């Protein structure tokens, strides 16, 4: 059974609870966390994580917007 947590702290808590209840992780239960943090590398079994590079995405979007306002972007082009 797959479980996706809204953040890695919740995913780590899910792993702890599953182990306390005797569930086989990752055999019977797969846990995925969102927004990779350092603690993810310290748990066993290892967590699958989704990294959200929000700062980098924001910078790229800002650069595209500035370029478009300066006339460097191609009108109608989608990202």
N, C-alpha and C positions, 0 to 999 in steps of 0.2 A: 504494500500500500504506500503510495507516494504522499509526502506531506511537504508543502511549501510554506515556509515561515516568512513573515514580513520583514524580519531582520535576523541577524545571526545570533543575537542574544536569545531570542525566542527559539531558534533552531537548537541551540545548545541546551536550553531548558527542556525541549521536546526529547532530545537524546537522553538526558538524565531521567526524565519521567518514564520513557520507554524501557530503559534498562531497569529501573526500579520495579516495573511491572513485569519484567521477565521477557519482554519482546526481543526478538532477534533482529538487531540492526547491524548491517544493512540487509540481511537475508529476508526478513518479513516486512520491514519498514524502511523506506528510503526518505531521508530528510534533506531538504534543500533550503539554504538561507539566502537572504538578499543583502547586498552591501557588505562585501568582504571586510573583515577586521582581523587584527593580529591573532585574537583568541581562536579563530577558526583552525589554525594550524596546531593548536594545543589539545584538541579533542580527539577522542578515538571512539568509533571509527571516524575517519576523515569526512568532513562535510563537503557537499557540493555547494558552491557559492556562485552568486550572480554579482558581478561588479558593475556598479553604476558610476561611470566617470562624469558626474554632473558638471564639475568645474571645467573639464576639457570640452565637453559638449557646449557649455555656455560660451566659452571663449571662441569656439569655432562659429557658433551662430552669430555672435557679436561681430566677428571679423567679416562674415558673409554679409551681414546687414550694412556694415560700414562700407564695404566694397560696392554693394548695390546702390547705396545712397551717393557714393562718389562716381557712379556710372560705370564701374568696372565689371559688375555682374551682368550675366545674360538674362534679359527679361523672359519670364515664362519657364525658366529652368527649375526643375524640382530637385530636391536633395534626396 
